[in-house]
């Protein structure tokens, strides 16, 4: 740690070999190695390699092969002299890197080491607890490198790490849909943004039409929805039809384990969302009140859509309840009771 960014400095200014082990506080996956400043001093020809890894189950993988890419991506400090790519060599049957042209530090070498074995392990749901490597010093050389990896998590225990899992919490709603709060984010549930043909991407593979928002936390409990198991709500008590007098209030209620409600009225053949106002209250609660119902509302039909605000992939529709309005009994002074036809 240099006080600003975390990286490791290997200084082999003493001739001979060294062995280093980097242990992780939590198992990791997707491990990559960024190297810079090889050949930093004099005409150094120090080498670094012979990588091995210990897995979470105790398995040790030795003499790991890798390939080198010309990038300093995410490296904490690129180094002004890094103008050439490190060279991969085979030394005593093991894979190493070195500065291809030792030249007194005027062209320090850099590069990204990617290990196919780590990619394969990730797809198999396996993670790494430590890596080891050796160095061969010539009395002059030094190098800096940084390790990039992410904590290996398998939230739903399906032996597929979350980074490769399209449904990390295993609740039947894709991560993309839950992260965006939109069932069209991964419209075909195939791991592809939107619907239809593959969307256009930029140079680094990011979808140009995607906004990449902070993952949605619909119930504001601090856990992103795509990592919180959710599901379609269950209605235990359906709304019942109501029979009331004219200009009286009518209520319709539902009992459910959901937490988001939207009452609707049937207009012709179309179900239409209700809004609070002079005619209705509680349209987004578990109890709808029809205020001062009049004879024109006789026969109106209502239902409620129930959802879970932490689960965007499904809603439940209640059964239909009907409003029946009845006129009051009329009592005359002749003690004759007349009931007026409600129509």
C-alpha positions in Angstrom: 0.0 0.0 0.0 1.6 3.3 -1.1 -0.9 5.4 0.9 -3.2 6.1 -2.0 -3.8 2.9 -4.0 -3.2 -0.8 -3.1 -0.6 -2.6 -5.1 2.4 -4.8 -4.5 6.0 -3.8 -5.2 8.4 -6.6 -5.9 12.0 -5.4 -5.7 14.5 -8.1 -6.7 17.7 -6.1 -6.4 19.3 -9.0 -4.7 20.2 -11.8 -7.0 18.4 -15.1 -6.4 14.8 -16.4 -6.2 11.9 -15.3 -4.1 8.5 -16.9 -3.5 5.4 -14.8 -2.7 1.9 -15.7 -1.7 -1.1 -13.4 -1.7 -4.0 -14.6 0.4 -7.5 -13.1 0.1 -9.7 -12.4 3.1 -12.7 -13.8 1.2 -12.7 -16.2 -1.8 -12.4 -14.3 -5.1 -13.2 -15.0 -8.8 -12.3 -13.3 -12.1 -8.7 -12.7 -11.0 -6.4 -10.7 -13.2 -2.9 -9.4 -12.8 -1.8 -5.9 -13.9 2.0 -5.4 -14.2 4.0 -2.2 -14.7 7.5 -0.8 -14.3 9.3 -4.1 -15.2 12.9 -3.1 -16.2 12.6 0.0 -14.1 16.2 0.1 -13.1 19.4 -0.1 -15.0 19.5 -3.1 -17.4 17.3 -5.3 -15.2 16.1 -8.7 -16.5 14.2 -9.8 -13.4 11.5 -12.4 -14.1 8.2 -13.1 -12.4 6.0 -16.2 -12.9 5.4 -19.9 -12.1 1.9 -19.0 -10.8 -0.2 -21.4 -8.7 -3.6 -20.9 -7.0 -5.3 -22.5 -4.0 -9.1 -23.0 -4.4 -11.7 -22.7 -1.6 -11.9 -26.5 -1.5 -8.2 -26.8 -0.9 -7.3 -27.9 -4.5 -4.0 -26.4 -5.7 -3.5 -25.5 -9.4 0.1 -25.3 -10.4 2.0 -23.8 -13.3 -0.9 -21.7 -14.5 -0.8 -20.6 -18.1 -1.6 -17.0 -19.0 -1.6 -14.7 -21.9 -0.5 -11.0 -22.0 -2.6 -8.1 -23.1 -1.2 -4.6 -23.7 -3.3 -2.6 -21.2 -2.9 -0.8 -17.9 -6.6 -0.8 -17.2 -7.5 -0.1 -13.6 -3.9 -0.1 -12.6 -3.2 2.3 -9.7 -0.7 4.6 -11.4 0.3 3.8 -15.0 4.0 4.8 -14.8 5.3 7.3 -17.3 8.0 5.0 -18.6 5.7 2.1 -19.5 6.0 2.1 -23.3 6.3 -1.6 -24.1 4.5 -4.8 -23.3 6.0 -7.4 -21.0 7.4 -10.5 -22.7 6.1 -14.0 -21.8 8.8 -16.7 -21.6 9.0 -20.4 -20.6 11.6 -20.9 -17.9 12.3 -24.4 -16.7 8.9 -25.5 -18.0 7.0 -22.7 -16.2 5.4 -19.5 -17.5 7.1 -16.2 -16.6 7.2 -12.6 -17.8 10.1 -10.2 -18.2 11.1 -6.9 -19.7 11.7 -7.6 -23.4 14.4 -5.0 -23.9 16.4 -4.1 -20.7 17.5 -0.6 -21.4 18.1 1.3 -18.2 14.5 2.1 -17.5 13.9 4.2 -20.6 11.2 1.7 -21.8 9.6 0.1 -18.8 7.3 -2.8 -19.5 3.6 -3.2 -18.6 0.7 -5.6 -19.3 -2.3 -7.4 -18.2 -2.0 -11.1 -17.4 -5.2 -13.1 -17.9 -5.5 -16.7 -16.8 -7.9 -19.0 -18.7 -8.1 -21.3 -15.7 -9.6 -18.6 -13.6 -12.3 -17.9 -16.1 -13.1 -21.6 -16.2 -13.2 -21.8 -12.5 -15.7 -18.9 -12.3 -18.1 -20.6 -14.7 -17.9 -23.7 -12.5 -18.7 -21.7 -9.4 -15.3 -22.2 -7.9 -13.3 -19.5 -6.2 -9.7 -18.8 -5.3 -8.3 -18.2 -1.7 -4.7 -17.4 -2.6 -2.2 -17.2 -5.4 1.6 -17.8 -5.3 4.4 -17.0 -7.7 8.2 -16.9 -7.8 10.6 -14.2 -8.9 14.1 -14.5 -10.3 16.3 -11.5 -9.4 19.4 -10.3 -11.1 20.4 -7.8 -8.4 18.9 -4.8 -10.2 15.3 -5.3 -11.1 11.9 -4.4 -9.7 8.3 -4.5 -10.7 4.9 -3.4 -9.6 1.7 -5.3 -10.0 -1.9 -5.1 -8.9 -4.5 -7.8 -8.6 -8.0 -7.2 -9.7 -10.7 -9.7 -8.6 -14.1 -9.7 -7.1 -15.5 -11.5 -4.1 -17.0 -14.8 -5.2 -20.7 -14.9 -4.3 -23.3 -17.6 -5.1 -26.4 -16.1 -3.5 -28.8 -18.8 -4.5 -26.5 -21.8 -3.9 -26.9 -23.1 -7.4 -23.1 -23.5 -8.0 -23.2 -20.6 -10.4 -21.5 -17.5 -9.2 -23.6 -14.4 -9.3 -21.4 -12.8 -11.9 -22.5 -15.5 -14.4 -26.0 -16.1 -13.0 -28.9 -14.4 -14.8 -31.0 -14.8 -11.7 -28.7 -14.5 -8.7 -31.3 -14.8 -6.0 -33.2 -17.6 -7.8 -36.6 -16.1 -7.5 -37.6 -16.4 -11.1 -37.1 -12.8 -12.0 -33.9 -11.9 -14.0 -31.3 -9.8 -12.4 -31.5 -7.2 -15.2 -35.3 -6.8 -14.7 -35.0 -6.5 -11.0 -32.0 -4.1 -11.2 -33.8 -1.8 -13.6 -37.3 -2.3 -12.1 -38.5 -3.0 -15.6 -39.6 -6.4 -17.0 -38.4 -5.2 -20.4 -34.8 -4.7 -19.4 -34.1 -8.3 -20.2 -37.2 -8.7 -22.2 -36.6 -12.2 -23.5 -35.0 -13.4 -20.2 -32.0 -14.5 -22.2 -29.3 -12.3 -20.7 -29.6 -9.7 -23.4 -30.7 -6.1 -22.9 -34.1 -5.3 -24.3 -35.9 -7.5 -26.8 -35.3 -8.7 -30.3 -31.9 -8.5 -32.0 -28.7 -8.0 -29.9 -28.4 -4.3 -29.0 -25.4 -2.2 -30.2 -22.4 -2.0 -27.9 -19.5 0.3 -27.5 -15.8 -0.6 -27.6 -15.7 -2.0 -24.1 -18.9 -4.1 -24.6 -21.3 -1.8 -22.7 -24.8 -1.6 -24.3 -25.1 1.9 -25.7 -28.8 2.1 -25.0 -28.6 1.0 -21.4 -28.4 3.5 -18.5 -26.7 1.2 -15.9 -28.6 2.7 -12.9 -27.9 1.9 -9.3 -29.8 -1.4 -8.9 -33.3 -0.9 -7.7 -34.2 -1.4 -4.0 -38.0 -1.3 -4.2 -38.6 -1.8 -0.5 -35.7 0.5 0.6 -34.3 -2.1 3.0 -30.7 -1.7 1.8 -30.7 -4.9 -0.3 -30.9 -4.6 -4.1 -33.9 -6.4 -5.4 -31.8 -8.8 -7.6 -30.2 -10.2 -4.5 -33.4 -10.4 -2.4 -35.7 -13.3 -3.0 -39.2 -12.1 -3.9 -42.3 -13.5 -5.5 -45.8 -12.8 -6.6 -48.1 -12.0 -3.7 -50.8 -14.3 -2.4 -54.4 -13.1 -1.7 -55.9 -14.8 1.3 -59.2 -12.8 1.4 -60.8 -11.6 -1.8 -62.9 -8.4 -2.0 -66.6 -9.0 -1.6 -69.5 -7.3 -3.3 -71.2 -4.5 -1.4 -74.9 -3.5 -1.0 -75.5 0.0 0.3 -78.0 2.8 0.4 -77.9 5.8 -2.0 -75.4 8.5 -0.9 -73.7 6.1 1.5 -70.1 5.0 1.4 -69.1 1.5 0.2 -65.8 -0.3 1.1 -64.0 -3.1 -0.7 -61.1 -4.8 1.1 -58.4 -7.4 0.2 -56.1 -9.3 2.5 -52.7 -10.2 1.0 -49.0 -10.5 1.7 -48.3 -7.9 -1.0 -47.5 -4.3 -0.2 -48.5 -2.4 -3.3 -52.1 -1.9 -4.4 -54.0 -0.4 -7.3 -57.8 -0.5 -7.5 -59.5 -0.6 -10.9 -63.0 -0.1 -12.2 -64.4 -1.8 -15.3 -65.4 0.8 -17.9 -67.0 -0.9 -20.8 -64.6 -3.7 -21.5 -61.5 -2.0 -20.1 -60.2 -2.1 -16.6 -59.1 1.4 -15.6 -57.0 2.6 -12.7 -58.8 4.6 -10.1 -57.5 7.9 -8.6 -58.2 9.4 -5.2 -60.7 12.3 -5.3 -64.3 13.2 -4.6 -65.5 9.7 -5.7 -62.9 7.4 -4.3 -60.3 7.1 -1.6 -57.7 4.4 -0.7 -57.2 3.5 -4.4 -53.6 2.5 -3.6 -54.3 0.7 -0.3 -55.8 -2.6 0.7 -59.2 -0.9 1.2 -61.1 1.1 -1.4 -63.9 3.4 -0.4 -66.5 4.5 -2.9 -67.7 7.9 -1.5 -71.5 8.8 -1.4 -72.5 6.3 -4.1 -75.3 7.3 -6.4 -77.7 5.3 -8.4 -75.6 5.7 -11.6 -72.9 3.7 -9.8 -75.1 0.7 -9.2 -73.6 -2.3 -10.8 -70.0 -0.9 -11.0 -67.4 -3.6 -10.8 -64.0 -3.3 -9.0 -60.9 -5.3 -8.6 -57.4 -4.7 -7.2 -53.9 -5.4 -8.6 -51.5 -6.5 -5.8 -47.7 -6.5 -6.2 -44.6 -6.8 -4.0 -42.5 -3.7 -4.3 -39.3 -5.7 -4.2 -40.4 -8.0 -7.0 -41.1 -6.5 -10.4 -41.9 -9.7 -12.3 -45.4 -10.4 -11.3 -48.7 -9.0 -10.0 -51.8 -10.7 -8.7 -55.3 -9.7 -9.8 -58.1 -10.1 -7.3 -61.6 -11.4 -8.0 -64.2 -8.9 -9.1 -66.6 -7.2 -6.6 -69.8 -5.4 -7.5 -71.4 -2.3 -6.0 -75.2 -2.5 -5.5 -77.0 0.7 -4.5 -80.4 0.4 -2.8 -83.0 3.2 -2.1 -84.0 3.9 1.4 -87.4 2.7 2.7 -90.1 5.4 2.6 -92.5 5.6 5.6 -95.7 7.7 5.2 -97.9 9.2 7.9 -100.5 6.6 7.1 -98.3 3.9 8.4 -97.9 2.4 4.9 -94.5 1.4 3.9 -93.6 1.8 0.3 -90.3 0.5 -1.2 -89.4 2.3 -4.4 -88.0 0.2 -7.2 -84.3 0.8 -7.3 -84.4 1.5 -11.0 
